[in-house]
Amino acid sequence: NIYCDHHPRPWAHTEIPVIVQYMQETPFCLRVGHFLPYSMSVSNTTHFTNPSTFILLGIPGLEAAHVWLSIPFCTVYTIAILGNFTILLTVKREPRLHGPMYYFLCMLAVTDLVLSTSILPKMLSIFWLNSREINFSACLTQLYFIHCFSVMESGIFVAMAFDRYVAICHPLRHFTILRNSVVAKIGLAVVLRGGMLVLPCLLLARQWPYCRTNIIPHSYCEHMVMVKLACADIRISSYYGLFLVFFVTSVDVFFIAMSYIQILRAIFSLPTKDARIKTLGTCSSHLGVILAFYIPVLFSLLTHRFGHNVPPHFHILMANVYLLVPPMLNPIIYGVRTKEIQDRFLHLFTHKGI
């Protein structure tokens, strides 16, 4: 049997009202889990209720370039893996780096590793092997990990901004305020916040009926894409997803901004120019990492929700960029801008060589 999925208009179910429109027409036929060029004038509608597998299309519209696109994505992922493991190894091996700033940096490195690993291996299997199928439970797990660790990463940036505030504005009390127990509690709060806030998205997505199609026009299982595939009243999920994005982003950016306003006030009150430049240098790496994370996220989210004239493949490319590029940039920025990490890494490397 050949099942074709070609929807010029939303499919109407006799029992369940459909209020969602497809992102785009999907000009593919499904035959035993593989895609063939669409060649029929009239298509059959596939009925699914809680399908056992979904079909990821990769980047629809750029299928011919999948192999070429895999090269930069694979390069970015390799650099991210090597860079973040280098940060973790350097901090672990050097006792002088066992402090609040570097503990938060290690949390960031672990989060980046999970985020990039959650999407890229499956994406490469699509690009290289045409392995498009993903188990229903694996798809929901991927959805949860992506959004949970994105929220966690945002929370880690708030913790790092607070650490810089205490270190610059209250330097004599830095290690008293941010004791190891306090750092552990902050880390636990960041993890619990990410897990609990994203959990409703997972539970709602799990109970939806997917009776229209099991084809996902994306390279990974993303919440809003799953929302558009469900044939049920998804207003609660849509509103909650929108609330989650803007609530987390606005609250975290607010606290980061407040921390850096206090930091800048303290910096410009320093007596000498050299002291101001040196103190600004210690904050520049953190600011660079924050911008590398929030700018692509906000750009992708705004174009996804309000950029209706933007081509779908551009949405998907940006969604991949904001999950893959920050994990690559974070260890590079910290490695280049943080002298302590450079010195300790070189010391470990030369010590090994001797």
C-alpha positions in Angstrom: 0.0 0.0 0.0 1.1 3.5 -0.8 0.0 6.3 1.6 0.2 9.8 0.3 0.0 12.9 2.5 -0.9 15.9 0.5 -3.2 18.4 2.3 -4.3 21.5 0.4 -6.7 22.3 3.2 -7.2 21.0 6.7 -8.7 17.5 6.9 -12.1 17.5 8.5 -12.9 14.7 11.0 -16.6 13.8 11.5 -16.2 13.6 15.3 -13.3 15.7 16.4 -13.3 19.4 15.3 -10.1 20.5 13.7 -8.9 24.0 14.5 -5.3 23.6 13.3 -4.0 24.2 9.8 -1.0 22.5 8.4 2.3 24.4 8.2 2.6 23.6 4.6 1.6 21.0 2.0 3.7 17.9 2.2 4.4 16.6 -1.3 5.6 13.2 -0.3 4.3 9.7 -0.4 4.9 7.2 2.3 5.6 3.7 1.3 6.7 1.3 4.0 8.5 4.2 5.9 10.2 5.7 2.9 9.5 8.7 0.7 8.8 8.7 -3.0 8.2 11.8 -5.2 4.5 12.7 -5.2 2.9 11.9 -8.5 -0.8 11.4 -7.9 -3.5 14.0 -8.5 -5.7 12.7 -5.8 -4.3 11.7 -2.4 -5.5 9.3 0.2 -5.7 10.6 3.8 -3.9 8.5 6.4 -5.7 8.2 9.7 -3.6 7.9 12.9 -4.5 7.8 16.6 -1.4 7.8 18.8 1.0 6.6 16.0 3.8 4.3 16.9 6.3 6.3 14.9 6.6 9.8 13.3 8.4 10.7 10.1 10.8 13.6 10.3 11.3 15.4 6.9 14.6 17.1 7.8 14.5 20.5 6.2 11.6 20.5 3.6 12.4 22.4 0.5 16.2 21.8 0.9 16.2 18.0 0.5 18.8 18.2 -2.3 21.2 20.1 0.0 20.8 17.8 3.0 24.3 16.3 2.6 25.9 19.7 2.1 24.1 21.1 5.1 25.3 18.2 7.2 28.9 19.4 6.9 28.6 22.7 8.8 26.2 21.1 11.3 28.6 18.2 11.9 31.5 20.6 12.3 29.6 22.8 14.8 28.7 19.7 16.8 32.2 18.4 16.8 33.6 21.7 18.1 30.9 21.9 20.7 31.7 18.4 22.0 35.4 19.0 22.1 35.1 22.5 23.6 32.7 21.6 26.4 34.5 18.4 27.4 37.7 20.5 27.5 36.0 23.0 29.9 34.8 20.1 32.1 38.2 18.4 32.1 40.1 21.6 32.8 37.9 22.6 35.8 37.9 19.0 37.2 41.7 18.6 37.0 42.6 22.1 38.4 41.7 22.7 42.1 42.2 26.4 41.7 39.2 26.6 39.4 36.9 25.0 42.0 34.8 28.1 42.6 31.2 29.4 41.9 31.9 30.8 38.5 33.5 27.6 37.2 30.9 25.4 38.8 28.2 27.4 36.9 30.4 27.1 33.7 30.4 23.3 34.1 26.6 23.3 34.4 26.5 25.3 31.2 28.8 22.9 29.5 26.7 19.9 30.5 23.5 21.6 29.4 25.1 22.5 26.0 26.2 18.9 25.5 22.7 17.5 26.2 21.1 20.1 23.9 23.3 19.5 20.9 23.3 15.7 21.4 19.5 15.7 21.6 19.0 16.8 18.0 22.2 16.3 15.9 22.6 12.5 15.8 19.1 12.0 14.5 19.4 15.0 12.1 22.6 13.4 10.6 20.8 10.1 10.2 18.2 11.9 8.2 20.7 13.7 6.1 23.1 10.8 5.5 21.0 7.6 5.8 17.5 8.9 5.0 16.5 7.4 8.3 13.4 9.5 8.9 11.4 7.4 11.4 11.4 8.2 15.1 9.5 6.3 17.7 6.5 8.1 19.3 8.1 7.9 22.8 11.5 8.9 21.5 9.9 11.9 19.8 8.3 13.1 23.0 11.5 12.5 24.9 13.4 14.6 22.4 10.8 17.3 22.7 11.1 17.3 26.5 14.9 17.4 26.6 15.2 20.2 24.1 12.8 22.5 25.9 13.8 21.5 29.4 17.5 22.1 28.9 16.8 25.3 27.0 15.0 26.6 30.1 17.8 25.3 32.2 20.4 27.1 30.2 18.6 30.4 30.5 18.5 29.8 34.3 22.2 29.1 34.4 22.8 32.5 32.7 20.9 34.2 35.6 23.0 32.3 38.1 26.2 33.3 36.4 25.1 37.0 36.2 24.4 36.8 40.0 27.8 35.4 40.6 29.4 38.2 38.6 27.4 40.7 40.6 28.5 39.3 43.9 32.1 39.0 42.8 32.3 42.6 41.6 30.0 44.5 43.9 30.8 42.4 47.1 34.2 40.9 46.4 35.1 40.3 50.1 31.9 38.4 50.6 31.9 36.4 47.4 32.9 33.0 48.7 30.9 33.6 51.9 27.7 34.3 50.0 28.2 31.7 47.2 29.3 28.8 49.3 29.3 25.3 47.7 26.0 24.5 49.4 24.4 27.6 48.0 25.8 26.9 44.5 24.3 23.3 44.7 20.9 24.7 45.8 21.0 27.2 42.9 21.9 24.4 40.5 19.0 22.2 41.8 16.6 25.1 41.5 17.6 25.6 37.9 17.1 21.9 37.1 13.7 21.7 38.9 12.5 24.9 37.2 13.3 23.6 33.8 11.8 20.1 34.4 8.6 21.3 36.0 7.8 24.2 33.6 8.2 22.0 30.5 6.5 18.9 32.0 2.9 20.1 31.1 4.0 20.5 27.4 5.0 16.8 27.4 1.9 15.6 29.2 -0.4 17.5 26.9 1.4 16.3 23.8 1.3 12.7 24.9 -2.5 12.7 25.3 -3.4 14.4 22.0 -4.9 12.3 19.1 -2.8 12.5 16.0 -5.4 11.4 13.5 -4.3 13.5 10.5 -0.7 12.5 9.7 2.4 11.2 11.4 4.7 13.4 9.2 6.6 16.1 10.9 7.9 18.8 8.6 11.0 19.5 10.8 14.4 18.0 11.6 13.4 17.3 15.2 10.4 17.0 17.4 9.6 20.6 18.5 6.6 21.6 20.6 4.9 24.0 18.3 5.3 21.6 15.3 3.7 18.8 17.4 0.8 21.2 18.3 0.1 21.8 14.7 -0.1 18.1 14.0 -2.7 17.3 16.7 -6.4 17.1 15.7 -7.8 18.3 19.0 -8.4 21.6 20.9 -4.8 22.6 21.4 -5.5 26.2 22.6 -4.2 25.4 26.1 -1.0 24.0 24.8 -0.5 26.9 22.4 -1.1 29.5 25.0 1.0 27.7 27.6 3.9 27.4 25.1 3.7 31.1 24.3 3.5 32.0 28.0 6.4 29.7 28.8 8.6 31.3 26.2 7.9 34.9 27.1 7.7 34.3 30.8 11.1 32.5 31.1 12.8 34.9 28.7 11.5 38.1 30.1 12.0 37.1 33.8 15.6 35.8 33.1 16.6 38.8 31.0 15.2 41.1 33.6 17.3 39.6 36.4 20.4 39.5 34.1 19.8 43.2 33.2 19.4 44.2 36.9 22.7 42.4 37.8 24.6 44.1 35.0 23.2 47.5 35.8 24.6 47.1 39.3 27.9 45.7 37.9 28.3 48.7 35.5 27.6 51.1 38.3 30.3 49.5 40.4 32.8 49.4 37.5 32.4 53.1 36.6 32.9 54.0 40.2 36.4 52.5 40.3 39.2 55.0 40.6 41.4 54.1 37.7 40.9 53.4 34.0 43.0 50.2 34.2 40.8 48.8 37.0 37.7 49.6 35.0 39.0 47.9 31.8 40.2 44.8 33.8 36.9 44.4 35.5 34.9 44.9 32.2 37.1 42.2 30.7 36.0 39.7 33.3 32.4 40.3 32.3 32.8 40.5 28.6 32.9 36.7 28.1 29.6 36.2 30.0 27.9 39.0 28.1 29.1 37.4 24.8 27.7 34.0 25.8 24.3 35.6 26.8 24.0 37.4 23.5 24.9 34.3 21.5 22.1 32.5 23.3 19.2 35.0 23.5 19.5 36.8 20.1 19.0 33.6 17.9 16.3 32.3 20.3 14.3 35.5 20.2 14.8 35.9 16.4 13.7 32.3 15.7 10.7 32.5 18.0 9.5 35.8 16.7 9.8 34.7 13.0 8.2 31.4 13.8 5.1 33.0 15.4 4.8 36.2 13.5 6.8 35.9 10.3 4.1 34.2 8.2 5.8 35.2 4.9 9.2 33.7 5.9 9.9 30.4 4.1 9.4 27.3 6.2 13.0 26.0 5.6 14.3 29.3 7.0 12.3 28.7 10.2 13.8 25.2 10.5 17.4 26.4 9.8 17.1 29.1 12.5 15.6 26.5 15.0 18.7 24.4 14.4 21.1 27.3 14.6 19.9 28.5 18.0 20.3 25.0 19.5 23.7 24.2 17.9 25.7 27.4 17.6 25.6 28.6 21.3 27.0 25.2 22.5 29.9 25.7 20.1 30.5 29.4 21.0 30.3 29.1 24.8 33.5 27.2 25.4 35.3 29.2 22.7 34.3 32.5 24.2 35.1 31.4 27.7 38.4 29.8 26.6 39.5 32.9 24.7 38.3 35.6 27.1 38.9 33.9 30.5 42.6 34.0 31.3 42.4 31.5 34.2 41.0 28.8 31.9 43.7 29.5 29.3 46.4 29.3 31.9 45.1 26.1 33.5 44.5 24.4 30.2 48.0 25.2 29.0 49.4 24.1 32.3 47.7 20.8 32.1 48.7 20.3 28.5 52.4 21.2 29.1 52.4 19.1 32.3 51.2 16.1 30.3 53.8 16.7 27.7 56.6 16.7 30.2 
